[in-house]
Amino acid sequence: MERRLSILKISIRQIKAARALVAWSQEDLAQNSGVSIPTIRRLEARDGEIGGRQETGAKLVAALEAVGVEFIPENGGGAGVRLKKSR
């Protein structure tokens, strides 16, 4: 349950920044997440937290995390993203 709550706090800006870190287009994100391109375009046209259905946000986050993106929560220094260190 805690993971689901954190997904709700991820912003569209974080999704866009994460895509940029891994050099993914909206089409790449759609292919890797199973979320349609029109849905991703609609979500990214707005600002703020990920809107729509909770499972849609979860799919986007899971696809980006699978390629090494780490979502950093708002903790006084601002929310963000980074790539995880290689092992």
N, C-alpha and C positions, 0 to 999 in steps of 0.2 A: 504494500500500500504506500509506503514512503516514496518509492520510485515514481509512482503515478503522480503524486503531489508535485514532485520536482519537475516532471514533464510540463505541467501546467505553467510553470514559471519561466520556461524557455521562450525567448522572444524570437520574432521573425528576423530581427537583425542578427541574432546568434545563428540562425539557420543559414542566412545569406553569407555570413562570415565563415561559417564552417564549410559551406560549398566552395568558397574562394580558397580556403586553406588546402583543400584536396583537389582543386582545379576541376570541380564538377559543374556542369551546366544544370539547368532545371531538368532537362531530359535525362541526364545521368542520375540525378536524385530520384526521378520517377522510376527509372528502370531498376534501381537498387533498393527502393523502398516499397514498391508495389502501389504507390500513390499516383494517381493520374496527373499528367502534365497540367491540364486545366485547373485541377485542385491546387497544385503547387503554385501556379501563376496567380490564382485568386488569393491564396494565403499571403504570398510575398508582395502583393499589391497594397497590403495594409501594413500598419506599424503596430507595435505592442506585442502582447503574448500571442502564441499560436492559437488561432481560433478554430472553429469547426469541431469535429468529433475528436474525442480524446485519443482514440486508437490511431487516428491519422497522425497526430503529433508524435505518438509513440513510435510509429513506423519510420517517420522521418528521422527522429533522434537515433533509433536503433541502427538504421542504415549508415548514418554518419559516424556513430560510435564504432561500428564494425570496421571502419577503415582508419581508426585511430584518433578521431576527434574526441576531445574531452570538453564537456560543457561546464563552465565555471559559473556557479550561482552568484547572485547579488550578495555581497558580503561586506559592504561598506566601500569596496574599491571598484565596484561596477561589475556587472555580469559580462561574460565573454566566452571565448573558445580558445583552445590551443590543441596542438598535436601531442599525443602521448609520446613519451620517450620510447625509442626502440629498445627492445630487450637484448 
